[in-house]
């Protein structure tokens, strides 16, 4: 996949990363990270991963190497809680 040269800080995106190969099936595995971009220098994506909607995981800072990115796309903001 061709990655963008610039990603605006604050943009909410989903990043699908390669997570190896399943030993049993031989299929590629992926992990998704949804959150807001902090910075992108073309080699490393720094973002704040969203907290889980059910509260099981707090928000966290993550750094993702460009070589591990399979797909990157924008996603809409979550609706505000009442």
C-alpha positions as a Python dict, from the first residue, in 0.01 Angstrom:
ca = {
    (1, 'X'): (0, 0, 0),
    (2, 'X'): (119, 349, -80),
    (3, 'X'): (109, 562, 236),
    (4, 'X'): (31, 934, 232),
    (5, 'X'): (314, 1184, 267),
    (6, 'X'): (120, 1387, 521),
    (7, 'X'): (-151, 1303, 772),
    (8, 'X'): (-298, 1596, 964),
    (9, 'X'): (-256, 1586, 1341),
    (10, 'X'): (-588, 1521, 1511),
    (11, 'X'): (-731, 1313, 1224),
    (12, 'X'): (-916, 1001, 1342),
    (13, 'X'): (-803, 695, 1149),
    (14, 'X'): (-799, 317, 1155),
    (15, 'X'): (-465, 147, 1090),
    (16, 'X'): (-452, -223, 1003),
    (17, 'X'): (-110, -372, 1079),
    (18, 'X'): (44, -707, 991),
    (19, 'X'): (52, -940, 1293),
    (20, 'X'): (224, -1248, 1153),
    (21, 'X'): (90, -1573, 1012),
    (22, 'X'): (-152, -1812, 1183),
    (23, 'X'): (40, -2136, 1244),
    (24, 'X'): (-269, -2354, 1201),
    (25, 'X'): (-420, -2204, 884),
    (26, 'X'): (-118, -2035, 726),
    (27, 'X'): (-320, -1717, 676),
    (28, 'X'): (-192, -1369, 747),
    (29, 'X'): (-319, -1207, 1066),
    (30, 'X'): (-390, -839, 1123),
    (31, 'X'): (-447, -603, 1416),
    (32, 'X'): (-651, -283, 1397),
    (33, 'X'): (-577, 38, 1586),
    (34, 'X'): (-833, 320, 1590),
    (35, 'X'): (-741, 661, 1721),
    (36, 'X'): (-618, 1014, 1660),
    (37, 'X'): (-295, 1102, 1483),
    (38, 'X'): (-35, 1286, 1690),
    (39, 'X'): (235, 1294, 1422),
    (40, 'X'): (350, 1122, 1102),
    (41, 'X'): (702, 1157, 961),
    (42, 'X'): (668, 904, 679),
    (43, 'X'): (836, 623, 875),
    (44, 'X'): (660, 620, 1214),
    (45, 'X'): (298, 696, 1295),
    (46, 'X'): (245, 830, 1648),
    (47, 'X'): (-116, 819, 1759),
    (48, 'X'): (-346, 809, 2061),
    (49, 'X'): (-543, 487, 2050),
    (50, 'X'): (-909, 532, 2148),
    (51, 'X'): (-1026, 384, 2475),
    (52, 'X'): (-1254, 83, 2438),
    (53, 'X'): (-1621, 182, 2420),
    (54, 'X'): (-1707, -60, 2701),
    (55, 'X'): (-1431, 75, 2928),
    (56, 'X'): (-1218, -241, 2919),
    (57, 'X'): (-909, -59, 2782),
    (58, 'X'): (-798, 299, 2849),
    (59, 'X'): (-667, 528, 2575),
    (60, 'X'): (-296, 475, 2508),
    (61, 'X'): (-11, 624, 2307),
    (62, 'X'): (116, 396, 2027),
    (63, 'X'): (390, 418, 1764),
    (64, 'X'): (349, 216, 1446),
    (65, 'X'): (631, 151, 1200),
    (66, 'X'): (535, 229, 838),
    (67, 'X'): (660, -112, 721),
    (68, 'X'): (396, -287, 936),
    (69, 'X'): (99, -86, 799),
    (70, 'X'): (-129, -279, 563),
    (71, 'X'): (-421, -33, 539),
    (72, 'X'): (-482, 319, 664),
    (73, 'X'): (-811, 505, 629),
    (74, 'X'): (-1009, 784, 796),
    (75, 'X'): (-1304, 703, 1022),
    (76, 'X'): (-1574, 932, 1164),
    (77, 'X'): (-1568, 1053, 1523),
    (78, 'X'): (-1761, 853, 1781),
    (79, 'X'): (-2093, 1003, 1885),
    (80, 'X'): (-2078, 1182, 2219),
    (81, 'X'): (-2215, 998, 2523),
    (82, 'X'): (-2521, 1147, 2684),
}
